Amino acid sequence: MARAKATGVATGLPQAVVFDLGGVLLDWNPRHLYRKLFADNEQAMEEFLAEVCTQEWNRRQDAGRSFAEGAALLKSAHPEKAALIDAFGARFDEMVAGPISGSVEILAELHGRGTPLYALTNWSAETYPSVPQRFAFLAWFRGVIVSGEAGVIKPDPQIYSLLVQRFGLDPRTTVYIDDGAHNVNAGRALGFIGIHFTTPEALRDELAGLRLL
């Protein structure tokens, strides 16, 4: 079993937990949508996601650019793929297949214990509003920082500073969980107790070790 590793300089027992969303609590993947649009032609789909609607292109929407602007740039270079490009924003909800059940069970246990819970997510301001409507457990967070609303994206230190300032957190007693190692490392550099998420089972072990479960 893969095991997450928590590191950081703590001044006592952790007092709060911050979750990433996509890849930790929610099964987000553009392939959930594009497998439908490419009729299970995996090679064509992967080429499209590697060369047209790339991860870096999508990160610009997560950082605050509108899907209309992002799509216009791509359609000028790939006019034959206009419908596929537009689908990324218009059918974004279909990329979120559902919750990652083991992680949500952990979140529920923390919530039941009264642990202060927060979220820090790289997500477009345009597509995020439908997410808490679909997943009621997101209401358990006392606060959420959405990169597209903040205009800054992980792993930029500014977004972690915003998290601390907005919610009055002490990084030294705050656990930060993310499936991106680079994002976890950025949080650790600012003093957070970082956990690189791999599996719900490994996360449970790590939180138990921190006496949060």
trRosetta pair geometry for C-beta under 8 A, 3 or more apart (Angstrom, degrees):
i j d omega theta_ij theta_ji phi_ij phi_ji
1 199 6.9 -106 -168 57 88 148
1 201 5.6 -80 -163 108 132 134
1 202 6.3 179 152 -67 98 88
2 198 4.0 -100 121 130 136 147
2 199 5.4 124 59 0 105 111
2 202 5.1 -53 102 -55 73 147
3 198 7.4 28 55 43 8 138
3 202 4.7 -177 -124 -137 33 107
3 205 6.2 -60 -135 79 93 145
3 206 7.3 137 -177 -57 78 97
4 195 4.8 43 156 -172 134 93
4 196 5.5 -174 -143 69 88 60
4 197 6.1 -14 -96 -103 134 31
4 198 5.6 -171 -69 12 80 95
4 199 8.0 -150 -36 41 96 61
4 202 4.4 126 -10 138 81 109
4 203 5.6 48 3 -83 145 54
4 205 7.4 156 40 66 86 96
4 206 4.6 -57 80 -36 108 146
5 195 7.3 174 76 -132 30 60
5 196 6.5 9 45 30 75 101
5 206 7.3 -153 -96 -108 12 127
6 175 7.0 -37 -135 -133 127 103
6 193 5.5 19 -177 169 107 93
6 194 6.6 170 -143 82 57 41
6 195 4.7 -23 -88 -82 85 86
6 206 5.0 133 -28 -170 112 115
6 209 7.1 179 30 83 130 122
6 210 6.3 -34 85 -56 172 121
7 188 6.0 27 91 -129 95 135
7 193 7.3 -171 93 -152 22 58
7 194 6.0 -17 58 54 71 90
8 171 7.7 -130 -167 151 131 89
8 172 7.2 178 151 -133 109 48
8 188 5.5 -130 -87 -130 86 81
8 191 6.5 83 -163 174 103 40
8 192 5.7 -88 -116 112 145 36
8 193 3.7 -137 48 -99 143 48
8 194 5.7 131 -52 4 112 70
9 172 5.9 -45 98 -129 78 96
9 191 6.2 -60 51 -144 97 77
10 13 7.7 36 166 -104 133 9
10 14 6.7 -69 -131 -68 132 71
10 172 5.7 139 -129 171 37 74
10 173 6.1 91 -150 -94 85 56
10 193 5.6 23 -70 -75 106 124
11 170 7.6 -60 36 144 124 134
11 172 4.7 42 -4 137 100 132
11 173 6.1 -65 50 -56 86 98
12 15 7.7 40 91 -43 106 99
12 173 5.9 -4 63 -103 87 119
13 173 7.2 48 94 -146 40 104
13 210 7.4 123 -153 169 72 78
13 211 5.9 -65 -134 75 115 122
14 17 6.9 61 148 -68 133 78
14 173 5.5 156 -133 -177 42 63
14 174 6.7 110 -153 -105 93 14
14 175 4.9 14 -147 -31 152 101
14 193 6.0 -96 -92 39 117 152
14 210 5.4 18 2 166 125 126
14 211 8.0 162 29 65 90 79
14 212 5.9 -26 66 -70 123 117
15 116 6.8 12 144 34 74 119
15 170 7.0 48 43 49 132 105
15 173 4.3 37 8 139 102 119
15 174 6.8 -45 60 -75 81 62
16 115 7.0 143 -125 173 39 82
16 116 4.1 -42 -112 83 94 108
16 117 7.3 -177 -164 -78 78 24
16 118 6.5 27 168 2 119 109
16 169 5.8 -103 61 -126 151 107
16 173 7.0 79 21 117 80 82
16 174 4.7 -16 70 -117 98 86
16 175 7.2 -162 97 28 49 71
17 110 6.0 -58 37 -163 147 154
17 115 5.8 25 8 149 111 128
17 116 7.4 155 24 87 63 59
17 117 5.7 -18 70 -112 90 68
17 118 7.4 175 92 32 44 71
17 174 7.3 171 -88 -165 24 65
17 175 4.6 -14 -115 65 75 107
17 176 8.0 173 -161 -78 52 29
17 177 6.9 15 -176 -7 97 113
17 207 7.7 14 -108 -120 142 118
17 212 6.7 92 -61 -159 129 154
18 117 7.9 145 -93 -165 34 51
18 118 4.6 -27 -107 78 79 98
18 119 6.8 151 -163 -101 69 19
18 120 5.4 24 173 -3 120 109
18 163 6.8 41 -124 -177 151 142
18 169 7.6 17 -52 -128 123 166
18 174 6.1 36 -11 168 108 110
18 175 6.8 -175 26 92 68 54
18 176 4.7 -10 66 -111 112 70
18 177 6.9 178 89 23 57 71
18 192 7.5 -59 38 -145 128 136
19 24 5.7 -171 -173 117 93 141
19 25 5.9 55 158 -32 137 123
19 107 6.9 -9 -57 -98 160 114
19 117 7.0 2 -2 -168 109 97
19 118 7.4 170 22 88 68 46
19 119 5.2 -32 70 -107 83 76
19 120 7.6 164 80 27 35 68
19 141 7.7 -114 40 -93 108 118
19 177 5.2 -15 -115 64 59 111
20 23 6.6 -18 119 67 123 95
20 24 4.6 115 78 1 88 140
20 25 7.7 -179 98 4 55 91
20 119 7.4 104 -121 -159 13 78
20 120 6.4 -45 -89 76 59 74
20 121 6.0 118 -156 -98 59 70
20 122 8.0 -5 -147 11 103 81
20 177 6.2 -124 13 104 83 68
20 178 4.0 89 -28 -114 137 71
20 179 6.2 -126 82 7 144 76
20 180 7.3 150 -110 16 168 92
20 183 7.0 77 -79 115 138 152
20 197 7.2 -132 46 7 117 138
21 24 6.4 -134 -162 52 5 99
21 25 5.3 -57 -144 49 54 108
21 26 5.2 11 164 16 85 115
21 28 7.7 55 121 -13 89 132
21 119 5.8 44 -56 -166 98 126
21 121 4.2 0 12 -101 113 133
21 123 6.8 -3 55 -48 136 133
21 131 7.5 37 177 172 152 151
21 138 7.9 20 -117 -109 122 114
22 26 5.4 -46 -98 74 49 102
22 28 3.7 -43 -136 33 106 136
22 96 7.8 -98 -106 -105 93 95
22 121 6.7 104 3 -151 87 109
22 122 7.4 -73 36 64 123 81
22 123 7.1 147 -19 -79 119 100
22 179 7.8 -98 108 32 61 128
23 26 7.6 -1 0 70 33 64
23 28 6.6 -63 -37 47 66 93
23 178 8.0 42 88 -175 118 58
23 179 3.7 -107 134 32 123 152
23 180 7.5 82 84 -36 156 78
23 197 7.1 136 130 87 90 130
24 100 6.8 -140 138 39 24 144
24 103 5.8 163 160 -155 61 157
24 177 6.0 125 -146 128 146 105
24 178 6.7 -84 -55 -128 137 31
24 179 5.4 -157 -60 -31 83 101
24 197 4.9 100 -110 47 95 177
25 99 6.3 -40 166 -146 70 84
25 100 5.8 -150 -159 37 20 100
25 103 5.1 -140 -100 118 54 129
25 104 6.0 95 -151 -73 87 77
25 107 6.5 39 -113 -40 120 147
25 135 8.0 120 140 163 113 156
25 137 7.7 -145 -174 98 129 125
26 96 5.5 -24 173 -148 120 105
26 98 7.6 -158 -149 117 68 22
26 99 6.1 -57 -102 -111 57 48
26 100 6.6 -111 -55 -9 7 89
26 131 7.4 -43 -90 -153 163 117
26 135 7.0 -102 -91 -48 112 165
27 32 7.6 106 128 -61 97 143
27 96 6.9 120 77 -162 60 53
27 97 4.4 -45 97 53 118 102
27 98 5.7 12 35 59 117 59
27 99 7.1 73 -3 135 90 7
27 100 5.6 130 -54 -64 84 81
28 32 8.0 -106 -158 9 34 133
28 95 5.7 39 -158 133 74 96
28 96 5.1 -22 -96 -98 79 73
28 97 7.8 -172 -86 9 27 74
29 32 5.2 108 75 -19 85 95
29 95 6.2 -154 73 -172 32 84
29 97 7.2 -5 33 -15 94 112
30 33 5.9 -56 -169 41 56 105
30 34 5.7 31 145 -8 86 117
30 49 6.1 155 90 -116 134 125
30 53 6.9 -172 -166 118 160 125
30 58 7.7 -135 -56 -72 135 155
30 88 7.0 -12 -133 -127 122 91
30 95 5.1 -23 -100 -124 43 126
31 34 5.6 -65 -124 51 38 98
31 35 5.6 49 172 -34 74 100
31 45 6.8 85 -125 153 83 135
31 49 7.4 -36 -71 -56 79 160
32 35 6.9 -43 -145 19 15 109
32 94 6.1 -165 116 146 100 71
32 95 5.2 136 56 -137 110 39
32 96 7.4 -150 66 10 156 12
32 97 4.8 -147 -119 -62 149 99
33 36 6.2 -67 -175 31 40 109
33 37 6.6 18 146 -9 75 113
33 87 6.7 171 158 146 130 113
33 88 7.8 144 92 -109 153 48
33 91 5.5 136 -140 116 133 114
33 92 7.8 -62 -54 -120 154 23
33 94 4.3 102 -93 102 95 110
33 95 4.9 -44 -18 -70 114 75
34 37 5.1 -55 -141 43 49 110
34 38 5.6 29 162 -5 79 110
34 45 4.9 135 134 -146 114 110
34 48 6.8 -165 -161 82 142 133
34 49 6.7 -177 48 -57 171 113
34 84 7.6 57 -124 -158 99 102
34 87 7.9 130 -88 104 75 133
35 38 6.4 -63 -133 51 25 95
35 40 5.9 33 -172 -89 87 55
35 42 7.8 1 -114 -92 89 69
35 45 6.4 10 -86 -106 51 165
36 39 7.8 18 176 -71 29 40
36 94 7.4 -55 18 161 143 143
37 45 7.8 125 74 -106 87 102
37 84 6.1 132 154 -118 144 89
37 87 6.2 128 -84 106 153 173
38 41 4.5 -111 159 51 99 89
38 42 7.6 133 112 -71 135 21
38 44 5.2 180 -153 88 125 108
38 45 4.1 -144 26 -67 165 97
38 48 7.3 -159 -74 11 133 142
41 44 4.2 16 122 28 119 116
41 45 6.1 145 89 -21 69 89
42 45 5.6 -61 -146 40 30 113
42 46 6.1 27 160 -18 68 108
43 46 6.0 -57 -146 37 27 107
43 47 6.4 28 155 -19 63 107
44 47 5.8 -55 -149 36 31 112
44 48 6.4 34 153 -21 64 106
45 48 5.7 -56 -152 34 31 112
45 49 6.4 19 156 -10 66 108
46 49 5.9 -58 -143 43 33 105
46 50 6.0 26 158 -16 67 113
47 50 5.8 -62 -141 43 27 107
47 51 5.7 -10 171 10 66 120
48 51 6.6 -75 -130 51 18 87
48 52 5.0 -36 -165 33 64 120
48 53 6.5 15 150 28 86 92
48 81 7.1 172 -132 -147 108 142
48 84 6.4 -78 -159 155 143 146
49 52 7.3 -42 -77 53 17 79
49 53 5.9 -42 -117 77 54 85
49 54 6.8 112 169 -102 50 44
49 55 8.0 49 170 -41 90 72
50 54 6.5 35 -166 -106 22 91
51 54 7.0 126 -5 -65 2 104
52 57 7.8 -45 141 9 40 164
52 74 6.0 85 -173 -161 84 123
52 78 5.5 -25 -122 0 117 171
52 81 5.8 -69 -137 116 159 160
52 84 7.4 47 112 107 153 120
52 85 6.6 -107 160 -86 120 96
53 57 5.9 -124 -152 79 42 138
53 58 6.7 57 175 -53 82 100
53 74 6.9 22 -75 -126 67 164
53 84 7.5 -132 -17 136 127 93
53 85 6.3 173 -63 -121 108 66
53 88 5.1 -179 -136 -77 146 146
54 57 4.5 103 54 4 77 102
54 58 7.1 -144 96 -2 43 86
55 58 5.8 -59 -151 39 32 109
55 59 6.3 41 150 -28 66 103
56 59 5.4 -45 -148 27 35 119
56 60 7.3 44 152 -26 60 93
57 60 6.1 -49 -167 19 35 112
57 61 7.8 30 142 -10 61 97
57 70 6.3 122 175 -167 91 115
57 74 6.9 54 -154 -69 148 122
58 61 5.6 -49 -162 33 48 110
58 62 6.5 50 141 -19 71 103
58 70 8.0 87 -100 -179 37 156
58 88 7.3 -127 -96 178 102 134
59 62 5.1 -51 -148 38 42 117
59 63 6.2 39 151 -20 69 105
59 122 7.1 -23 -130 176 76 133
59 153 6.3 108 -175 170 92 165
60 63 5.6 -55 -147 38 33 111
60 65 4.5 -3 147 24 91 137
60 70 5.9 154 89 -100 116 119
61 64 7.8 -161 -170 49 28 15
61 65 5.3 -80 -91 72 45 85
61 66 7.3 3 -125 165 85 8
61 67 5.8 36 -121 -78 132 69
61 70 5.4 -53 -64 -26 100 158
61 89 7.6 -157 -130 -92 155 103
61 124 4.4 -22 147 -92 101 118
61 126 7.4 -66 -174 30 109 114
61 127 8.0 43 148 4 127 117
61 148 6.7 -13 149 -103 61 122
62 122 4.4 28 -177 174 140 88
62 123 6.0 15 -128 -43 89 5
62 124 5.7 -81 -86 -60 45 62
62 147 5.0 27 163 86 85 130
62 148 5.6 -103 -160 -60 33 91
62 153 5.4 83 116 -115 102 127
63 147 6.2 -48 -95 148 42 112
63 148 6.9 31 56 -99 6 58
63 151 6.8 44 171 -164 65 40
63 152 6.9 10 -145 -127 83 15
63 153 4.3 -67 -89 -31 87 125
64 125 6.8 32 -120 -4 57 120
64 147 7.6 -112 -44 138 75 74
64 148 5.3 153 -84 -152 47 57
64 149 7.9 172 -100 -45 87 8
64 150 7.9 -112 -68 75 110 46
64 151 4.4 30 -67 -115 149 65
65 69 5.4 -109 -180 77 97 124
65 70 5.4 106 123 -54 121 102
66 69 4.6 94 62 7 89 99
66 70 6.8 -159 94 -2 47 87
66 126 6.7 89 -139 -46 68 139
67 70 5.5 -57 -141 45 36 111
67 71 5.7 35 160 -21 71 109
67 88 7.1 -168 -148 95 117 93
67 89 3.2 96 -175 -99 155 148
67 124 6.9 40 -52 -161 98 157
67 126 5.8 -107 -8 65 110 160
67 127 7.8 83 -47 -40 133 105
68 71 6.0 -56 -141 39 23 107
68 72 6.3 28 157 -24 60 108
68 89 7.7 -103 -50 71 49 175
69 72 5.8 -54 -148 32 29 113
69 73 6.8 31 155 -20 62 103
70 73 6.0 -55 -157 30 32 111
70 74 6.8 22 153 -10 64 107
70 89 7.7 137 67 -53 115 126
71 74 5.8 -60 -151 41 36 107
71 75 5.9 32 156 -20 72 110
71 85 5.1 134 -144 142 88 107
71 86 5.7 71 -154 -91 146 58
71 88 7.2 180 -88 50 103 110
71 89 6.4 -85 -48 1 128 129
72 75 5.9 -56 -138 38 28 108
72 76 6.6 35 159 -26 62 102
73 76 6.2 -54 -157 26 27 111
73 77 7.3 7 153 -1 59 107
74 77 6.0 -71 -158 45 37 101
74 78 5.7 -28 166 36 78 108
74 81 7.6 -71 148 89 106 112
74 85 4.8 -179 101 -136 130 141
75 78 6.5 -77 -120 69 30 68
75 79 5.8 63 178 -102 72 55
75 81 7.6 -143 -110 78 63 72
75 82 4.8 54 -129 -110 113 86
75 85 5.6 -159 -67 69 85 157
75 86 7.8 33 -69 -49 127 87
76 79 7.2 15 -130 -63 16 87
78 81 4.2 -16 145 36 115 114
78 82 7.5 178 109 -57 76 54
78 85 6.8 139 84 -51 115 132
79 82 5.8 -2 -165 -47 49 107
81 84 4.7 -53 -175 47 84 117
81 85 5.6 91 122 -30 89 99
82 85 5.7 -59 -147 36 29 111
82 86 6.2 26 159 -17 66 108
83 86 5.9 -54 -145 37 30 110
83 87 6.5 41 153 -32 62 103
84 87 5.7 -48 -153 21 31 118
84 88 7.8 46 149 -33 57 88
85 88 6.2 -39 -172 4 39 112
86 89 6.7 -66 -170 44 46 95
86 90 5.5 23 150 -6 81 125
87 90 5.6 -70 -127 54 33 101
87 91 4.8 -17 -171 25 79 118
88 91 7.5 -33 -86 52 6 78
88 92 6.7 39 158 -81 47 82
89 92 5.8 -15 -151 -43 29 111
89 124 7.9 -86 -122 110 90 172
89 126 6.8 -2 -155 108 108 140
89 127 7.0 -134 -148 -64 66 115
91 94 4.8 -14 163 18 95 121
91 95 7.7 112 120 -24 75 85
92 95 5.7 -47 -169 19 51 115
92 96 7.7 36 144 -10 71 98
92 124 7.6 -91 -137 46 164 133
92 127 4.3 -60 107 -131 160 137
93 96 6.0 -59 -163 35 47 105
93 127 7.5 -163 -58 -161 65 100
93 130 5.7 -63 -88 114 117 146
93 134 7.3 151 -149 -54 111 149
96 131 6.9 173 -89 -113 174 93
96 134 7.3 120 105 86 136 159
99 103 7.4 -144 172 67 89 95
99 104 4.7 17 169 -41 135 142
99 135 6.2 129 -69 -128 105 124
99 137 7.3 59 -107 32 145 136
100 103 4.3 36 96 22 107 119
100 104 6.6 153 76 -19 56 89
100 200 6.7 -180 143 -57 106 115
101 104 5.7 -59 -145 37 32 109
101 105 6.4 38 156 -24 66 102
101 200 7.7 -57 86 -48 55 164
102 105 5.6 -49 -151 29 33 115
102 106 6.9 34 150 -17 62 101
102 199 7.4 0 91 168 150 74
102 200 2.7 160 118 74 121 171
102 201 6.8 -40 177 -43 151 62
102 203 8.0 134 128 48 105 117
102 204 7.7 -85 170 -36 105 119
103 106 5.6 -52 -156 33 37 112
103 107 6.4 40 147 -19 67 103
103 197 7.7 29 -106 -153 129 135
103 200 4.8 -127 -57 -98 62 104
103 203 6.7 40 -110 55 82 158
104 107 5.3 -48 -147 36 39 116
104 108 6.3 45 151 -24 66 101
104 137 5.7 107 -151 67 107 175
105 108 5.6 -50 -150 33 32 114
105 109 6.7 33 151 -19 62 102
105 200 7.2 65 47 -173 104 140
106 109 5.7 -53 -152 33 34 111
106 110 6.5 32 152 -16 66 105
106 200 6.3 -168 -19 -158 125 96
106 203 6.1 -48 -73 112 175 118
106 204 5.8 -137 -96 -85 121 83
106 207 6.7 127 -164 25 122 158
106 213 7.1 -57 -145 -85 87 141
107 110 5.8 -56 -150 38 32 111
107 111 6.2 34 152 -20 66 108
107 117 7.0 83 -155 -138 88 151
107 137 6.2 88 108 167 135 129
107 140 6.6 131 159 77 106 149
108 111 5.6 -54 -146 38 31 113
108 112 6.2 33 154 -21 64 107
108 137 6.9 -70 -72 -132 86 126
108 140 7.8 -142 -100 -72 49 166
109 112 5.6 -54 -147 36 31 113
109 113 6.5 26 154 -15 63 107
109 213 5.9 45 124 -123 138 101
110 113 5.8 -61 -152 38 31 109
110 115 4.2 -62 -178 48 87 135
110 117 6.1 109 119 -76 122 118
110 207 7.7 -81 -75 -170 114 148
110 212 6.5 2 -109 160 101 108
110 213 7.3 -61 -72 -79 78 88
111 114 7.8 49 177 -66 32 21
111 115 7.0 -79 -74 49 26 85
111 117 6.2 -37 -83 -13 80 145
111 137 7.9 -137 -26 -158 157 90
111 140 4.4 -53 -106 -158 138 136
113 212 7.7 154 81 179 157 65
113 213 8.0 -145 -24 -105 154 50
115 212 6.4 54 -102 -161 150 102
116 142 5.6 -32 -159 1 84 145
117 140 5.6 12 68 130 145 93
117 141 5.1 -100 113 -109 95 58
117 142 6.2 134 64 -1 57 85
118 141 5.7 91 -125 -160 29 100
118 142 6.0 -50 -78 55 77 86
118 143 5.1 -9 -125 66 99 82
118 144 7.0 176 -168 -83 66 42
118 145 7.7 31 168 -2 108 90
118 163 7.0 122 142 -162 143 105
118 167 5.9 15 -101 -134 147 178
118 169 7.3 -83 6 -66 158 139
119 138 7.3 -23 -22 -147 157 89
119 141 4.9 -45 -9 -117 101 156
119 143 7.6 -157 34 103 67 49
119 144 4.3 -3 63 -119 105 85
119 145 7.1 -162 99 33 61 61
120 144 7.7 -174 -73 -158 33 55
120 145 4.9 5 -117 58 70 109
120 154 7.0 99 144 -59 108 129
120 159 6.9 123 -165 145 114 109
120 160 7.5 34 -150 -98 158 62
120 163 5.5 -23 -91 -91 125 140
120 176 7.3 -15 33 -144 136 104
120 178 7.9 -50 80 -79 105 113
121 128 7.6 139 94 -115 131 124
121 144 7.0 -11 14 -171 108 100
121 145 7.2 163 27 86 61 63
121 146 5.9 -15 70 -113 96 60
121 147 6.7 -116 105 -9 51 91
122 147 4.6 6 -122 3 53 147
122 153 5.4 58 -122 -153 105 94
122 154 5.3 -104 -56 34 110 100
123 127 6.7 -119 176 79 91 94
123 128 4.6 97 128 -80 125 109
123 131 7.4 -39 -171 -16 155 154
123 146 5.2 -65 65 -150 102 94
123 147 6.3 130 32 33 50 89
123 148 5.9 -83 101 0 52 112
124 127 4.5 59 70 23 112 98
124 128 6.3 -170 81 -25 53 86
124 148 4.4 87 -152 -73 30 158
125 128 6.1 -45 -132 21 27 115
125 146 6.2 121 -94 123 67 126
125 148 3.5 -147 -27 121 74 111
125 149 4.6 124 -102 -65 111 67
126 129 7.9 -65 174 10 24 100
126 148 7.0 -96 4 157 65 154
127 130 6.7 -53 -175 30 55 106
127 131 7.5 65 138 -36 72 103
128 131 5.4 -51 -162 13 52 121
128 132 7.9 32 160 -8 78 90
128 146 5.0 -5 -92 -137 175 146
128 148 6.6 -177 -14 46 124 126
128 149 7.5 -74 43 -29 150 109
129 132 7.4 -59 -164 33 38 94
129 133 7.2 34 147 -14 65 114
130 133 5.3 -64 -159 40 46 119
130 134 6.3 41 150 -21 77 107
131 134 6.0 -61 -152 35 32 106
131 135 6.3 -23 169 25 69 109
131 138 6.7 88 128 -44 92 168
132 135 6.5 -76 -125 62 32 76
132 136 8.0 73 -176 -109 65 27
132 138 4.3 -119 -113 87 82 136
132 139 6.7 106 -164 -59 109 72
135 138 5.1 79 97 -16 98 106
136 139 5.9 -32 180 8 60 115
137 140 5.6 -21 -177 0 63 117
138 141 6.1 -28 -176 7 58 112
138 144 7.4 17 -179 -71 103 145
141 144 5.3 71 115 -59 147 91
142 167 7.0 110 104 -142 108 123
143 166 6.5 176 172 122 150 113
143 167 4.8 -159 48 -88 154 122
145 149 7.8 -146 -169 66 52 108
145 150 5.9 21 -173 -45 95 139
145 159 6.5 145 143 -175 139 92
145 162 6.1 126 -132 108 142 112
145 163 5.2 -92 -15 -87 151 85
145 166 6.9 142 -79 43 109 151
146 149 4.4 65 77 12 101 110
146 150 6.7 167 82 -10 49 90
147 150 5.6 -65 -141 45 32 106
147 151 7.8 -158 170 14 58 10
147 152 6.4 -108 -151 87 81 42
147 153 4.4 62 -168 -105 139 67
147 154 6.6 -101 -83 -2 134 76
147 159 6.3 -18 -108 -120 87 146
148 151 7.6 37 -175 -69 27 40
150 159 6.0 105 111 -119 154 91
150 162 5.8 116 -145 123 136 171
152 156 5.1 -110 178 82 101 143
152 158 4.7 -75 180 90 162 119
152 159 4.7 -166 109 -63 105 92
152 162 7.1 144 59 -12 130 142
153 156 5.9 84 68 7 50 114
153 159 6.6 -19 179 -43 3 148
154 159 5.6 -98 -67 69 64 147
154 160 7.8 82 -107 -48 87 88
154 178 7.5 -151 170 -134 160 153
154 180 7.2 131 124 71 127 143
154 183 4.5 30 162 -122 130 110
154 186 6.7 169 -161 63 84 148
155 180 7.6 -142 -59 119 106 128
155 182 5.2 -113 -33 138 147 90
155 183 4.9 -151 -85 -103 96 53
155 185 7.3 5 -144 69 151 82
155 186 3.5 171 -170 -32 110 154
156 159 5.4 88 76 -4 90 98
156 186 7.7 37 33 -166 10 152
157 160 5.6 -59 -158 40 49 110
157 161 6.1 50 147 -22 77 105
157 186 6.4 -145 -80 -175 66 105
157 189 7.4 -81 -98 92 110 119
157 190 6.2 146 -142 -67 98 125
158 161 5.5 -55 -148 38 35 114
158 162 6.3 41 152 -24 67 103
159 162 5.4 -45 -149 32 36 116
159 163 6.7 45 148 -23 61 100
160 163 5.4 -46 -153 30 36 117
160 164 6.6 36 150 -17 65 103
160 171 7.7 44 168 -96 113 126
160 186 6.6 -170 -31 133 140 100
160 187 5.8 177 -113 -106 138 69
160 190 5.1 153 125 32 144 165
160 192 7.3 -109 -156 -29 128 130
161 164 5.7 -53 -150 36 35 112
161 165 6.1 27 156 -14 68 110
161 190 7.4 -135 -64 -141 71 148
162 165 5.9 -59 -141 42 29 106
162 166 5.8 24 164 -19 67 113
163 166 6.3 -58 -137 36 20 105
163 167 6.4 -25 177 23 58 112
163 169 6.5 -23 136 31 85 136
164 167 7.2 -91 -147 53 14 79
164 168 7.7 40 173 -125 52 6
164 169 4.9 -104 -125 62 58 91
164 170 7.8 79 -144 -89 101 18
164 171 6.3 -38 -96 -48 124 93
164 190 7.8 -131 -39 153 139 132
165 168 7.8 19 -171 -68 21 42
169 174 4.8 39 179 -69 119 151
170 173 4.9 33 87 33 110 97
170 174 6.2 162 79 -21 51 102
171 174 5.4 -73 -131 42 31 112
171 176 8.0 -18 -145 -28 84 122
171 187 7.6 -172 -147 -178 115 79
171 190 5.5 -132 -122 123 165 87
171 191 3.6 98 105 91 128 101
171 192 4.5 -83 -162 -68 96 61
171 193 8.0 161 166 -9 66 62
172 191 5.2 -47 -65 166 70 114
172 193 7.7 69 -169 -38 30 90
173 193 7.7 11 -141 -12 16 121
174 192 5.6 -57 88 -129 93 85
174 193 6.6 176 86 23 39 90
175 192 7.3 100 -146 179 17 91
175 193 4.7 -47 -101 82 62 109
175 194 7.9 152 -160 -91 58 17
175 195 6.3 17 -175 -7 102 114
175 207 7.4 86 176 -108 171 85
175 210 6.6 90 -79 143 136 172
175 212 7.0 -58 -6 -49 154 158
176 184 6.8 165 107 -127 102 66
176 187 4.2 -115 86 173 157 159
176 188 8.0 -143 57 -54 123 60
176 192 4.1 13 0 164 126 143
176 193 6.8 147 15 70 72 52
176 194 5.3 -28 69 -106 97 64
176 195 7.1 176 85 25 46 73
177 195 4.7 -16 -104 69 76 108
177 197 5.4 69 178 -55 93 110
177 203 6.7 52 -141 -134 136 120
178 183 4.3 -96 138 96 159 122
178 184 4.9 -163 56 -61 107 81
178 187 7.2 145 2 -5 131 138
178 194 7.6 -40 27 -156 99 94
178 195 7.8 139 23 80 55 62
178 196 7.0 -37 75 -120 69 50
178 197 6.3 -150 99 7 17 104
179 196 7.4 76 -138 -173 28 65
179 197 4.5 -59 -81 71 67 107
179 198 7.6 129 -131 -80 80 32
180 183 3.9 68 85 8 111 111
180 184 6.8 176 91 -11 58 82
181 184 5.5 -54 -148 37 36 113
181 185 6.2 38 154 -21 68 105
181 196 5.2 15 -102 -125 74 132
182 185 5.7 -50 -144 35 31 113
182 186 6.6 36 153 -22 62 103
183 186 5.7 -51 -151 32 33 113
183 187 6.7 32 151 -16 63 104
184 187 5.7 -57 -154 37 34 111
184 188 6.3 35 150 -20 68 105
184 194 4.2 119 -175 -178 89 125
184 195 6.9 -118 -131 74 128 24
184 196 4.7 -99 -5 -80 170 78
185 188 5.5 -50 -145 35 34 113
185 189 6.5 42 153 -26 64 102
185 194 7.1 122 -72 164 27 173
186 189 5.7 -49 -153 27 32 116
186 190 7.1 17 152 -7 60 105
187 190 6.0 -68 -158 42 36 103
187 192 3.9 -42 162 48 98 139
187 194 4.9 138 85 -90 110 110
188 191 7.6 125 -171 -11 33 6
188 192 5.9 -88 -81 65 37 79
188 193 8.0 44 -106 -131 77 13
188 194 4.1 -68 -61 -6 96 136
193 210 7.2 110 151 -117 150 142
195 203 6.6 96 151 -125 139 79
195 206 5.2 130 -127 128 128 155
195 207 7.8 -16 -79 -59 166 77
197 202 7.7 143 -154 83 47 109
197 203 5.8 7 -125 -76 84 119
198 202 5.0 13 60 49 103 152
198 203 7.7 -178 44 -43 62 82
199 202 4.7 93 55 8 85 100
199 203 6.9 -147 93 -5 45 87
200 203 5.5 -57 -147 38 34 114
200 204 6.3 39 154 -25 68 102
201 204 5.8 -50 -151 30 30 112
201 205 6.8 32 151 -18 62 102
202 205 5.7 -51 -152 33 36 113
202 206 6.5 33 152 -18 66 105
203 206 5.7 -57 -149 36 33 109
203 207 6.2 26 157 -14 68 108
204 207 6.0 -58 -144 41 29 106
204 208 6.2 32 155 -21 64 108
204 213 6.3 -73 -157 72 72 167
205 208 5.8 -58 -150 36 28 112
205 209 6.5 30 152 -22 63 106
206 209 5.6 -54 -154 33 32 115
206 210 6.7 22 151 -10 64 106
207 210 5.6 -58 -150 43 37 107
207 212 4.4 -75 -176 66 90 114
207 213 4.7 65 115 -4 107 113
208 211 7.4 36 -179 -81 36 29
208 212 7.4 -97 -75 53 24 67
208 213 4.7 -60 -80 71 69 101
